[in-house]
């Protein structure tokens, strides 16, 4: 209901973001709750994006988890990108290098196309 409160106060610019939930599993930082994406799509009129960078904490998992979010119905993805992740001030382990981003976007377009969706 926090989002509805913001909307009722006159701000129409609300986007929900699934960033992961804490579990007992400790390989990743959090578990991206893929179930939340279609549930939110059914329960709310608001767009929802996923943040696989924050959820996984590991750059190697960002792409497959992000694609799963799109397949589940997410309206978008937020991804950390850094030119020098090893020297990032924070969260370098979850940042993609810019040269990996193009291929990731092409895969997102492919998943979206299979589902009859387009990117804007």
Backbone bond lengths (Angstrom), bond angles and torsions (degrees), N, CA, C in turn:
res aa  C-N    CA-C-N  psi(-1)  N-CA   C-N-CA  omega(-1)  CA-C   N-CA-C  phi
1 X - - - 1.446 - - 1.526 112.23 -
2 X 1.320 118.48 -11.13 1.463 120.72 178.37 1.522 110.54 -60.76
3 X 1.334 116.75 -41.08 1.462 119.86 179.21 1.527 110.71 -63.72
4 X 1.321 117.41 -41.03 1.468 120.55 177.97 1.524 111.18 -63.45
5 X 1.314 117.25 -36.00 1.460 121.59 177.71 1.530 109.94 -63.34
6 X 1.306 116.77 -43.37 1.466 120.60 178.18 1.522 110.12 -63.48
7 X 1.334 116.75 -44.43 1.462 120.96 177.93 1.523 111.72 -60.70
8 X 1.327 116.64 -43.09 1.467 120.45 -177.91 1.527 112.19 -68.78
9 X 1.338 116.29 -18.08 1.461 120.68 177.84 1.524 112.17 -87.57
10 X 1.334 116.14 2.90 1.452 119.91 173.90 1.520 116.26 104.58
11 X 1.315 118.51 0.38 1.460 120.46 178.77 1.528 108.74 -97.44
12 X 1.334 118.13 107.81 1.467 120.25 -179.17 1.533 113.54 -85.04
13 X 1.319 117.19 -1.91 1.467 122.05 -174.03 1.517 111.80 -94.88
14 X 1.319 116.37 69.93 1.467 121.48 -178.20 1.519 109.12 -118.46
15 X 1.323 114.83 128.19 1.453 122.30 175.05 1.526 106.65 -128.72
16 X 1.305 117.05 132.79 1.461 120.93 177.01 1.531 109.08 -86.09
17 X 1.320 116.51 150.31 1.463 120.77 -178.71 1.518 110.29 -137.46
18 X 1.325 115.66 122.39 1.458 121.53 173.94 1.521 107.37 -89.35
19 X 1.338 116.60 117.39 1.468 121.86 -176.19 1.521 112.54 -116.61
20 X 1.313 117.62 3.15 1.453 120.43 177.47 1.512 112.68 110.78
21 X 1.321 113.76 157.72 1.456 121.17 178.87 1.524 108.52 -123.35
22 X 1.317 116.05 150.87 1.465 120.60 178.23 1.522 109.37 -78.08
23 X 1.332 114.57 138.26 1.461 120.76 176.14 1.529 107.37 -138.17
24 X 1.309 116.18 -176.09 1.461 120.09 177.09 1.522 111.90 -82.38
25 X 1.299 117.23 -12.19 1.457 122.32 177.51 1.529 107.61 -67.79
26 X 1.329 118.69 137.56 1.463 118.75 -175.46 1.525 114.28 -125.38
27 X 1.318 118.36 12.58 1.465 119.54 175.71 1.526 109.95 -73.38
28 X 1.323 116.24 -39.22 1.460 121.17 177.35 1.521 109.29 -109.02
29 X 1.314 116.22 164.50 1.462 120.79 179.48 1.534 110.50 -64.03
30 X 1.315 116.28 -51.93 1.460 123.05 178.19 1.527 107.70 -137.99
31 X 1.311 117.08 175.66 1.459 122.37 171.66 1.521 107.42 -109.04
32 X 1.333 116.72 123.19 1.455 119.70 176.71 1.524 107.55 -68.55
33 X 1.313 117.01 122.71 1.463 121.77 -176.72 1.527 109.44 -82.62
34 X 1.322 115.45 84.96 1.467 121.21 -179.93 1.526 110.53 -59.24
35 X 1.338 117.56 -34.34 1.474 121.20 178.64 1.520 111.57 -58.60
36 X 1.323 116.93 -31.01 1.463 120.38 -177.48 1.524 111.80 -65.74
37 X 1.317 117.47 -30.89 1.465 120.22 -175.25 1.530 111.95 -62.71
38 X 1.334 119.68 -58.38 1.468 117.37 178.71 1.531 112.68 -66.79
39 X 1.326 117.38 -29.49 1.468 119.13 177.33 1.532 110.40 -63.47
40 X 1.323 116.85 -45.97 1.462 120.58 178.64 1.524 110.27 -63.80
41 X 1.331 117.41 -39.28 1.469 120.29 178.57 1.536 110.90 -60.59
42 X 1.338 117.18 -32.50 1.460 120.72 178.41 1.519 112.48 -80.81
43 X 1.327 116.97 -33.30 1.467 121.39 -172.82 1.525 114.77 -93.78
44 X 1.318 117.47 -15.09 1.456 119.79 -173.30 1.524 110.83 -138.36
45 X 1.308 114.88 155.86 1.463 121.32 175.05 1.532 110.83 -91.26
46 X 1.319 117.43 -4.98 1.459 122.06 -175.64 1.525 111.68 -81.12
47 X 1.333 117.00 147.44 1.467 119.33 174.08 1.518 110.77 -70.31
48 X 1.326 115.64 152.82 1.462 121.21 177.92 1.525 109.16 -130.90
49 X 1.319 115.21 135.68 1.450 121.30 174.88 1.517 108.34 -117.22
50 X 1.337 116.31 164.21 1.465 121.11 176.38 1.529 108.63 -117.46
51 X 1.324 115.20 151.98 1.461 122.40 179.07 1.527 109.15 -122.80
52 X 1.339 116.84 82.30 1.462 118.69 -178.37 1.528 113.05 -69.31
53 X 1.323 117.86 -22.91 1.470 120.34 177.54 1.521 109.95 -63.38
54 X 1.318 116.15 -53.09 1.462 121.25 -178.48 1.528 111.06 -66.73
55 X 1.312 116.16 -41.81 1.464 119.40 -175.85 1.526 112.16 -64.46
56 X 1.323 116.55 -48.37 1.459 118.65 -175.09 1.517 113.09 -84.35
57 X 1.321 116.43 -37.29 1.457 120.51 -176.54 1.517 113.52 74.07
58 X 1.327 117.32 4.26 1.467 122.37 -176.74 1.524 109.75 -131.58
59 X 1.320 117.70 119.89 1.462 120.29 -174.40 1.529 112.38 -58.82
60 X 1.313 118.00 -31.90 1.470 119.96 -178.79 1.530 112.82 -66.80
61 X 1.312 117.23 -20.71 1.468 120.91 -179.84 1.529 113.00 -96.99
62 X 1.316 116.89 -10.56 1.470 120.46 -175.61 1.526 111.43 -59.78
63 X 1.322 117.68 -48.10 1.465 119.58 -176.83 1.528 113.08 -63.96
64 X 1.328 120.42 -53.92 1.465 118.02 -177.88 1.527 113.23 -63.37
65 X 1.320 117.58 -36.48 1.465 120.08 179.99 1.532 110.15 -71.94
66 X 1.320 117.06 -38.16 1.467 120.44 176.09 1.516 111.76 -62.91
67 X 1.333 116.83 -41.80 1.461 120.39 177.89 1.530 111.00 -63.87
68 X 1.319 116.37 -37.52 1.469 119.86 176.74 1.527 110.11 -62.80
69 X 1.328 117.03 -38.81 1.460 120.53 177.57 1.520 112.16 -61.39
70 X 1.337 116.49 -43.82 1.467 120.64 177.53 1.523 109.91 -63.91
71 X 1.331 116.77 -43.95 1.467 120.74 179.19 1.526 111.26 -61.01
72 X 1.332 116.85 -31.70 1.466 121.10 179.86 1.526 112.23 -78.97
73 X 1.340 117.31 -9.81 1.463 119.99 176.67 1.512 115.88 115.40
74 X 1.332 118.27 5.86 1.467 119.65 179.82 1.525 110.41 -59.31
75 X 1.314 114.83 145.67 1.462 121.51 179.73 1.526 112.39 -83.38
76 X 1.311 116.52 -11.54 1.454 119.82 179.92 1.507 111.17 -176.50
77 X 1.338 114.35 177.10 1.455 121.99 -179.30 1.522 107.91 -134.75
78 X 1.313 116.29 141.73 1.454 121.36 169.99 1.528 106.50 -112.55
79 X 1.325 115.91 127.19 1.460 121.52 -174.98 1.521 109.28 -133.73
80 X 1.313 115.77 136.50 1.459 119.87 175.76 1.523 109.49 -82.52
81 X 1.326 115.28 134.14 1.455 122.30 178.48 1.523 107.07 -130.24
82 X 1.330 116.20 137.28 1.467 120.72 -179.30 1.520 108.65 -146.58
83 X 1.319 116.71 138.74 1.464 120.89 -179.90 1.524 112.76 -71.37
84 X 1.327 117.20 -23.08 1.465 121.48 -178.67 1.525 109.45 -143.59
85 X 1.336 117.01 72.31 1.470 120.44 -174.22 1.525 114.43 -55.66
86 X 1.327 117.65 -33.71 1.465 120.19 -178.41 1.526 111.82 -63.01
87 X 1.315 116.82 -25.63 1.463 120.97 -179.23 1.529 112.93 -110.92
88 X 1.318 116.58 15.64 1.465 120.46 177.70 1.526 109.61 -65.66
89 X 1.323 116.40 145.80 1.459 120.56 178.93 1.518 111.98 -67.66
90 X 1.335 116.82 -27.64 1.469 120.02 176.08 1.526 109.23 -154.35
91 X 1.298 115.28 150.91 1.467 123.70 171.36 1.529 115.11 57.29
92 X 1.306 118.10 29.59 1.456 120.44 178.20 1.519 113.25 -60.22
93 X 1.315 117.00 -31.28 1.469 120.15 -177.39 1.526 112.99 -66.39
94 X 1.322 117.01 -17.95 1.467 119.98 -178.88 1.523 112.87 -105.47
95 X 1.319 117.82 -1.53 1.463 121.51 -175.56 1.523 111.81 -87.64
96 X 1.318 115.04 135.19 1.458 121.01 172.48 1.521 108.64 -81.88
97 X 1.314 116.46 148.82 1.460 120.11 170.91 1.532 107.56 -79.12
98 X 1.326 117.92 148.07 1.475 120.33 -176.75 1.525 114.04 -53.89
99 X 1.327 117.59 -34.87 1.467 119.57 -177.84 1.530 112.74 -67.58
100 X 1.308 119.15 -15.09 1.469 122.44 177.37 1.526 112.35 -89.43
101 X 1.317 116.41 -15.83 1.462 120.77 -173.38 1.530 112.71 -67.62
102 X 1.324 117.86 -41.76 1.468 120.74 -178.22 1.518 113.04 -58.75
103 X 1.321 116.52 -46.39 1.469 120.36 179.64 1.525 110.62 -64.90
104 X 1.335 116.18 -36.40 1.467 120.71 178.18 1.530 110.10 -63.46
105 X 1.320 116.66 -45.03 1.467 120.74 179.70 1.521 110.71 -61.89
106 X 1.322 117.47 -39.70 1.469 120.77 178.06 1.522 110.99 -63.08
107 X 1.319 117.55 -39.21 1.472 120.43 177.42 1.526 110.55 -67.56
108 X 1.324 117.01 -37.85 1.474 120.55 176.48 1.520 109.30 -60.65
109 X 1.334 116.42 -45.49 1.471 120.27 178.18 1.527 110.86 -59.52
110 X 1.329 116.33 -39.74 1.461 120.51 179.17 1.517 112.66 -63.83
111 X 1.326 116.42 -46.15 1.477 120.32 177.76 1.531 109.51 -62.07
112 X 1.326 116.66 -44.78 1.466 120.56 -179.83 1.524 110.55 -60.21
113 X 1.318 117.16 -43.26 1.460 121.08 -179.53 1.522 112.20 -62.44
114 X 1.319 116.92 -41.86 1.463 120.99 178.31 1.527 110.32 -59.77
115 X 1.329 115.98 -34.06 1.455 120.68 -179.28 1.519 113.41 -89.02
116 X 1.334 117.25 4.04 1.459 121.00 -179.91 1.515 113.32 74.02
117 X 1.324 116.37 25.56 1.459 121.11 -179.97 1.524 109.19 -113.64
118 X 1.316 116.11 157.66 1.458 120.88 177.51 1.527 109.17 -122.60
119 X 1.321 115.05 158.02 1.461 120.73 176.39 1.522 108.75 -96.59
120 X 1.322 114.57 145.08 1.476 117.33 176.16 1.501 109.69 -125.16
